[in-house]
């Protein structure tokens, strides 16, 4: 894992923790980044629909 120092909107961070039930800052940030990557992958796959025979 890579360690990083970032400034985050605490209200957004707390909302994400409340929504997900994740109680650790690092864990909720990791979850959010993984979800962003998953959605990006899904979006790219959908864009290929019909383009590959």
Rosetta constraint file for C-alpha pairs under 8 A:
AtomPair CA 8 CA 12 HARMONIC 7.91 0.50
AtomPair CA 8 CA 13 HARMONIC 7.14 0.50
AtomPair CA 9 CA 13 HARMONIC 6.28 0.50
AtomPair CA 10 CA 14 HARMONIC 6.03 0.50
AtomPair CA 11 CA 15 HARMONIC 6.12 0.50
AtomPair CA 12 CA 16 HARMONIC 6.16 0.50
AtomPair CA 13 CA 17 HARMONIC 6.27 0.50
AtomPair CA 13 CA 25 HARMONIC 7.68 0.50
AtomPair CA 13 CA 28 HARMONIC 7.86 0.50
AtomPair CA 14 CA 18 HARMONIC 6.12 0.50
AtomPair CA 15 CA 19 HARMONIC 6.08 0.50
AtomPair CA 16 CA 20 HARMONIC 6.01 0.50
AtomPair CA 16 CA 28 HARMONIC 7.04 0.50
AtomPair CA 17 CA 21 HARMONIC 5.47 0.50
AtomPair CA 17 CA 22 HARMONIC 5.07 0.50
AtomPair CA 17 CA 23 HARMONIC 6.05 0.50
AtomPair CA 17 CA 24 HARMONIC 7.86 0.50
AtomPair CA 17 CA 25 HARMONIC 7.86 0.50
AtomPair CA 17 CA 28 HARMONIC 6.31 0.50
AtomPair CA 18 CA 22 HARMONIC 7.22 0.50
AtomPair CA 20 CA 28 HARMONIC 7.85 0.50
AtomPair CA 22 CA 27 HARMONIC 6.77 0.50
AtomPair CA 22 CA 28 HARMONIC 5.83 0.50
AtomPair CA 23 CA 27 HARMONIC 7.59 0.50
AtomPair CA 23 CA 28 HARMONIC 7.43 0.50
AtomPair CA 24 CA 28 HARMONIC 6.34 0.50
AtomPair CA 25 CA 29 HARMONIC 6.24 0.50
AtomPair CA 26 CA 30 HARMONIC 6.09 0.50
AtomPair CA 27 CA 31 HARMONIC 6.09 0.50
AtomPair CA 28 CA 32 HARMONIC 6.13 0.50
AtomPair CA 29 CA 33 HARMONIC 6.24 0.50
AtomPair CA 30 CA 34 HARMONIC 6.16 0.50
AtomPair CA 31 CA 35 HARMONIC 6.12 0.50
AtomPair CA 32 CA 36 HARMONIC 6.18 0.50
AtomPair CA 33 CA 37 HARMONIC 6.26 0.50
AtomPair CA 34 CA 38 HARMONIC 6.12 0.50
AtomPair CA 35 CA 39 HARMONIC 6.13 0.50
AtomPair CA 36 CA 40 HARMONIC 6.22 0.50
AtomPair CA 37 CA 41 HARMONIC 6.23 0.50
AtomPair CA 38 CA 42 HARMONIC 6.19 0.50
AtomPair CA 39 CA 43 HARMONIC 6.03 0.50
AtomPair CA 40 CA 44 HARMONIC 6.28 0.50
AtomPair CA 41 CA 45 HARMONIC 6.25 0.50
AtomPair CA 42 CA 46 HARMONIC 6.18 0.50
AtomPair CA 43 CA 47 HARMONIC 6.26 0.50
AtomPair CA 44 CA 48 HARMONIC 6.61 0.50
AtomPair CA 45 CA 49 HARMONIC 6.84 0.50
AtomPair CA 47 CA 51 HARMONIC 7.99 0.50
AtomPair CA 48 CA 52 HARMONIC 6.52 0.50
